[in-house]
Amino acid sequence: MWRLRTGAPWRDVPERYGPWQTAYERFARWEADGTWANLLKHVQVRGDAVGQVEWMVAVDLTVNRAHQHAAGARKRGPQTGTNWRIRTARRRARRSAGHGEG
């Protein structure tokens, strides 16, 4: 729990908890066999029964935008390969088909 609370790397677990590898293996084993989920469920049910749990739903409507280089924007410099040729030909075909309508 110390590691989860602090967000520190496993290698920084205090010596009083034993070797970090042992602490990690125990944590991973308890996660895999459902021990942590059962503990959380028990604490929630017990806390709810005595009125210590306040159930609230929060919705985050934050919008994040990627930088243009992360979104597959056109790269500068010579283009290589065949994909760009195919895309360019399709764009030209769409444009020429669009000009005839109207």
Summary of the structure (lengths in Angstrom):
residues: 102
radius of gyration: 27.7
end to end distance: 67.6
largest distance: 78.5
contacts: 145
relative contact order: 0.05
helix: 56%
strand: 0%
